[in-house]
Amino acid sequence: MKLKLGLMAAALTLGASAFAQTKWDLPAAYPATNFHSENLAQFASDVDKATGGKLKITVHPGASLFKAPEIKRAVQGGQAQAGEILLANFANEWPIYAADGMPFLADSYDAAMKLYKAQRPMLEKKLAADGMALLYAVPWPPQGIYVKKPINSAADLKGVKWRAYSPATARIAELVGAQPVTVQAAELSQAMATGVVESYMSSGSTGYDTKTYEHLKYWYDTQAWLPKNAVIVNKKAFDALDKPTQDALLKAAAEAETRGWASSKKVNGEVLDKLKANGMQILPPSAQLKADMKKVGDVMLKEWLDKAGPEGQALVDAYRK
């Protein structure tokens, strides 16, 4: 009888541990309808399926759990087990984070992938030193200039109220003589409606999400850079998972990365069509504007290399190889 009870108890314990559920929170800064957020939701669903419900990830889009600048620290400190961040936002902590925010360094999807391959080992090393790990990264579509009035050169941006959301976008404003205003994605629509912002650089995707076409009527397709969102995880939270769960998580992350890059390309074409349909003019930059912005890019790359030192140079060399 004792043996029987012992076996039953063991079976119950095994049953309980087989269904022991780990719950993770994953804060993100962008609306639930944005392709990054949709990809995150698919990723969480894939993890749920692959682990038979053992690991449940709740995605919190739209800065509903933490604001964009707070997400990295929340993951590092364990307030959230994982999170999605815009890498370029953390340039002040470590210049390499902003490599993909350098204007005109990598100005196409192929170039962006090449840069990512050179940057990824460095990102992994830095995040590991800070108690985190990289799950995957996906680029935003190429960045262009939204503006209230037609522009032909950088001089036309002088004095314009320009949305700065990262150190790089603030520096571009300074170099073209615009007036930088710090506004996060979640507050952008209101800032345009009240005239706080008259111009900014971003993807077609952000322009559509924030209904920029209701306030600004021109978008110049400068393909300036393709900044990446990275999904990071707290190392302790990851290490606490059993090996099959870790493997399932990493596999789902690799699939999310592949899907995300394809989705970014697809979305880019679709949103530009939608912006046009809503009355926005999608224009190629004039030769003068292109040349002016290229100069801005050269200045910023030099400044970035001064800050990033040998590490930055090694990255650029690996990318240009």
C-alpha positions, 0 to 999 in steps of 0.5 A, spaced: 500 500 500 505 504 501 509 503 495 502 504 491 501 511 495 508 513 493 508 511 486 501 515 486 505 521 489 510 520 484 506 520 478 502 526 481 508 530 482 511 528 475 504 530 472 504 537 476 511 538 473 509 537 466 504 542 467 508 547 471 507 553 467 512 559 466 509 566 464 513 571 461 511 578 460 514 582 453 513 589 453 513 593 446 513 600 444 509 600 438 501 599 436 498 592 436 497 593 429 504 594 427 508 589 423 513 588 429 507 587 434 504 582 429 510 578 429 511 578 436 504 575 437 506 570 432 512 568 436 509 568 443 503 563 439 509 559 436 513 558 443 506 556 446 505 551 441 512 548 441 512 548 449 505 545 449 503 551 454 509 550 458 512 557 456 506 563 456 509 569 453 504 575 454 506 581 449 504 588 451 504 592 445 503 600 445 508 602 451 502 599 455 507 596 460 513 600 460 515 606 455 520 605 449 526 608 453 524 603 459 524 597 456 531 595 456 532 596 463 526 593 465 529 586 462 536 587 465 533 588 472 528 582 471 521 586 471 520 583 465 523 577 462 523 579 455 522 585 451 523 589 444 527 595 443 529 600 438 537 598 438 539 606 436 535 608 442 541 606 446 547 609 443 549 613 449 550 607 453 554 604 447 555 606 440 555 600 437 547 599 438 546 605 433 550 602 427 544 601 424 542 608 425 547 611 421 544 615 415 546 612 408 551 607 411 546 601 410 541 603 405 537 597 402 535 591 405 541 587 403 546 592 406 542 592 412 542 584 413 550 585 411 551 590 417 546 586 422 551 579 420 557 584 422 554 587 428 550 581 431 556 577 435 558 584 438 551 585 440 550 578 443 557 579 447 555 586 450 548 584 452 551 577 455 555 582 459 549 586 462 545 579 463 541 579 457 541 575 450 539 577 443 533 573 441 532 576 434 532 582 430 528 585 425 529 592 421 524 597 420 522 599 412 527 604 410 527 611 413 524 617 409 523 625 411 516 627 412 515 634 412 509 639 411 511 643 405 515 641 399 523 641 400 528 641 395 535 641 399 537 641 406 537 648 407 529 648 406 529 644 413 532 650 417 528 652 423 523 646 422 520 643 428 523 636 427 521 630 431 527 627 434 526 620 437 534 618 438 541 621 439 542 620 431 535 623 429 537 629 434 543 630 431 541 630 423 536 636 426 542 640 428 546 638 422 540 641 417 539 647 422 532 644 424 529 645 431 529 638 434 523 636 439 523 629 443 517 625 442 516 618 442 512 614 437 506 613 442 505 621 442 506 623 435 499 624 432 498 629 438 504 632 437 503 633 429 496 635 431 498 641 435 504 643 431 509 641 436 512 637 430 512 639 423 517 634 420 521 627 422 524 622 419 521 615 419 519 609 415 512 609 411 510 604 417 510 609 422 507 614 418 501 610 417 500 607 424 500 615 426 496 617 421 501 622 419 497 624 412 492 627 416 498 633 418 504 632 413 503 631 406 510 630 403 514 624 404 521 623 401 524 616 400 531 617 402 532 610 404 536 613 409 537 607 414 533 601 416 534 601 424 532 594 427 528 592 433 531 587 437 527 582 442 532 581 448 531 576 454 533 576 461 539 571 462 537 568 468 529 567 466 532 564 460 537 559 464 531 557 468 528 554 463 529 547 461 533 545 455 527 543 451 524 549 452 530 553 451 531 550 444 523 551 442 524 558 444 530 559 440 527 556 434 521 560 434 526 566 435 529 564 428 523 563 425 520 570 427 527 573 425 526 570 418 518 572 418 520 579 420 525 581 415 520 578 409 514 582 413 518 589 413 519 588 405 512 587 404 509 592 409 514 597 406 510 597 399 503 596 402 504 602 406 507 607 401 501 605 397 496 606 403 499 613 404 498 615 397 491 613 397 490 617 403 493 623 400 500 623 401 505 625 396 511 620 396 517 623 392 524 621 390 529 626 393 532 631 389 539 630 387 541 636 391 537 633 397 540 627 396 547 630 396 546 634 402 543 628 406 549 624 404 554 630 407 550 629 414 551 622 413 559 622 412 559 627 418 555 623 423 559 616 421 566 620 422 563 622 429 560 615 431 567 612 429 570 617 434 566 615 439 566 607 437 573 607 437 577 601 434 570 597 435 566 601 431 572 601 426 572 593 426 564 593 425 564 598 419 570 594 416 567 587 417 561 590 414 564 593 408 568 587 406 
